[in-house]
Amino acid sequence: MTFGSVRHSRRIAATADRVWALAGDPARLHEWFPGIVTCVVEGTSRTITLGSGLTLPEEILVRDDVSRRFQYRVTSEFFRYHRGTLDAVDLGDGTCLVSYAVDADPRAMALVIAGAAAAGLEALAGLMEGPSDDEGRG
């Protein structure tokens, strides 16, 4: 079997811990990933709802707060295989590299999800790099 495999990365001008607090929380995906309007987490299951009303069931495989890695798989019939991986890597200078990788069968689905993931990383960067609550206060 040959999977489609795509990865996008984005350097974000915020600490890895700060980014991970949002991006590593499986219940907060809808706060930064475009097109997702809700997500519900129950144990190792997450159900996301897209703006179209389509729901996708997922299984949470890994949530590692030490290495800042989150892995999941979509369990819907749209996929024969799926694994998504989000990593937030501390670059040691107050910034981090966030990477989102997708492996999927059918291969075309990797491209669909990865395209959305690229937009998600940009939205995440916009949230993290925007003005902090302390700016503008005297």
C-alpha positions in Angstrom: 0.0 0.0 0.0 1.3 3.4 -0.9 0.2 6.3 1.3 -0.1 9.9 0.4 2.2 11.8 2.8 2.4 15.6 3.2 4.0 17.8 5.8 3.7 21.6 6.4 5.8 23.5 8.9 5.6 27.1 10.2 8.0 29.0 12.4 5.9 30.9 15.0 7.2 33.8 17.0 6.0 32.4 20.3 7.3 29.9 22.8 6.6 26.2 22.1 4.9 26.0 25.5 2.5 28.8 24.7 1.7 27.4 21.2 1.3 23.9 22.7 -1.2 25.1 25.3 -3.6 25.8 22.4 -2.5 23.5 19.6 -1.8 20.5 21.8 -5.3 20.6 23.4 -7.5 18.2 21.3 -10.6 20.0 22.5 -9.5 23.4 21.2 -8.9 22.5 17.5 -11.8 24.5 16.4 -10.2 27.7 17.9 -7.4 27.7 15.3 -8.1 25.2 12.5 -10.3 26.9 9.7 -13.4 25.0 8.7 -13.9 23.2 12.0 -16.7 24.6 14.0 -16.8 22.2 17.0 -14.9 19.3 18.5 -15.9 17.1 21.3 -13.4 14.9 23.2 -14.4 11.9 25.2 -11.5 9.8 26.4 -9.4 8.9 23.4 -12.2 9.8 20.9 -12.7 13.1 19.3 -15.5 14.1 16.9 -15.0 17.2 14.8 -17.7 19.0 13.0 -16.9 20.9 9.8 -18.7 24.1 8.7 -20.5 22.0 6.1 -22.1 19.9 8.9 -20.0 16.8 8.2 -18.8 15.1 11.3 -15.5 13.1 11.4 -14.8 10.6 14.2 -11.2 10.4 15.3 -9.1 8.3 17.6 -6.4 10.2 19.7 -3.3 8.1 19.5 -0.7 10.2 21.3 -0.8 13.4 23.3 2.7 13.9 24.7 3.1 17.2 26.6 6.9 16.6 27.1 7.8 16.2 23.5 4.8 18.3 22.4 3.4 15.7 20.0 -0.2 15.0 19.1 -1.2 12.1 16.8 -4.6 11.0 15.8 -6.4 9.0 13.1 -9.6 9.7 11.4 -11.8 6.6 11.8 -14.4 7.4 9.2 -15.1 5.3 6.1 -13.5 8.0 3.9 -10.1 6.6 4.8 -8.6 3.1 4.6 -5.7 4.6 6.6 -5.0 8.0 8.2 -2.5 9.4 10.7 -2.1 13.0 11.5 0.9 14.3 13.5 1.3 17.8 15.1 4.7 18.7 16.6 5.8 21.9 18.3 9.5 22.1 18.6 11.3 24.7 20.8 13.9 26.5 18.8 15.6 28.0 21.9 15.1 31.6 20.9 11.5 32.2 22.1 10.2 30.8 18.8 9.1 27.4 17.8 8.6 25.3 14.6 5.2 23.7 14.3 4.9 20.8 11.9 1.7 19.1 10.7 2.1 15.9 8.8 -0.6 13.7 7.3 -0.3 10.1 6.0 -3.4 8.8 4.3 -4.9 6.2 2.0 -6.5 7.2 -0.4 -3.5 9.3 -1.3 -5.7 12.3 -2.4 -7.1 12.7 1.1 -3.6 13.5 2.4 -3.5 16.5 0.0 -7.0 17.6 1.1 -6.2 17.5 4.8 -2.7 18.9 4.4 -4.0 21.9 2.4 -6.3 22.6 5.3 -3.4 22.0 7.8 -1.3 24.7 6.0 -4.1 27.2 6.5 -4.4 26.0 10.1 -0.8 26.7 10.8 -1.1 30.2 9.4 -4.2 30.8 11.6 -2.3 29.4 14.6 0.6 31.7 13.9 -1.8 34.7 13.6 -3.3 33.9 17.0 0.1 33.4 18.7 1.9 36.3 17.0 -0.8 38.9 17.6 -0.7 41.5 20.3 -0.4 40.0 23.8 -2.7 41.0 26.6 0.1 43.1 28.1 0.7 45.2 25.1 -0.7 48.7 25.2 -1.1 48.8 29.0 0.9 51.4 30.9 
